[in-house]
Amino acid sequence: MIVDYACTFAAPSQPRRVRVAAFFLLSEVWTRVPAEHVERAENPKRILAALKRGVRDPSEPIQAEAITALFRLLDVFAADLSNAALPGAPRLW
């Protein structure tokens, strides 16, 4: 449910501040919510798709926040590659 809302707010039709907050929320949800509480298995793909759209956005602040969120995810996943509580970690590599 949280991922659904965050993906909605990360859409290009939303104001820049809202999108920036949504990118941060998406990366935080993926790294802090335990795997057993993730609603659907496709959520990691949806999060990455939203962040990739942000990277390709014409607005530089949107691009910067999306890239920052991706590096935040990379940092968390690289810290403990065997962490099964972080679903979808291999997709980032």
C-alpha positions in Angstrom: 0.0 0.0 0.0 2.8 2.5 0.8 4.6 1.6 -2.4 1.4 2.3 -4.3 1.0 5.7 -2.8 4.7 6.6 -3.2 4.7 5.4 -6.9 1.7 7.6 -7.5 3.4 10.6 -6.0 6.6 9.9 -7.9 4.7 10.3 -11.2 5.8 13.2 -13.6 2.4 14.9 -13.1 3.2 15.6 -9.5 4.9 18.8 -8.2 8.7 18.6 -7.9 8.7 18.6 -4.0 6.2 15.8 -3.9 8.3 13.7 -6.3 11.5 14.3 -4.4 9.8 13.1 -1.2 8.3 10.1 -3.0 11.8 9.0 -4.2 13.1 9.2 -0.7 10.1 7.3 0.7 10.5 4.6 -2.0 14.1 3.9 -1.1 13.4 4.0 2.7 10.5 1.6 2.4 12.6 -0.9 0.5 15.5 -0.8 3.0 13.6 -0.5 6.3 10.4 -2.5 5.9 11.0 -6.2 6.7 10.5 -8.6 3.8 7.5 -10.3 5.4 5.6 -7.0 5.4 6.2 -6.2 1.8 2.7 -6.5 0.2 3.7 -7.8 -3.2 6.7 -9.5 -4.8 6.8 -7.0 -7.7 7.3 -4.0 -5.4 11.1 -3.9 -5.9 10.6 -3.7 -9.7 8.0 -0.9 -9.3 10.4 1.0 -7.0 13.3 0.7 -9.5 11.0 1.7 -12.4 9.9 4.9 -10.6 13.5 5.8 -9.7 14.6 5.1 -13.3 11.9 7.4 -14.6 13.2 10.1 -12.2 16.8 9.7 -13.5 15.5 10.3 -17.0 13.4 13.4 -16.0 14.4 16.7 -17.6 14.4 18.4 -14.2 17.9 18.3 -12.6 16.6 18.3 -9.0 14.5 15.3 -9.8 17.4 13.5 -11.5 19.6 14.3 -8.5 17.2 12.9 -6.0 16.5 9.8 -8.0 20.2 9.1 -8.4 20.7 9.8 -4.7 18.0 7.3 -3.8 19.6 4.7 -6.1 23.0 5.2 -4.5 21.3 5.0 -1.0 19.9 1.6 -2.1 23.3 0.5 -3.4 25.0 1.4 -0.2 22.5 -0.5 1.9 22.6 -3.6 -0.3 26.4 -3.6 -0.6 26.8 -3.4 3.2 25.3 -6.9 3.6 24.9 -8.9 0.4 23.5 -11.9 2.3 20.7 -10.0 4.0 17.5 -11.9 3.1 15.4 -9.2 4.7 16.0 -6.9 1.7 14.0 -8.5 -1.2 15.2 -7.6 -4.7 18.7 -6.7 -3.8 20.3 -8.6 -6.7 18.2 -6.6 -9.2 20.2 -3.5 -8.3 23.4 -5.0 -9.4 
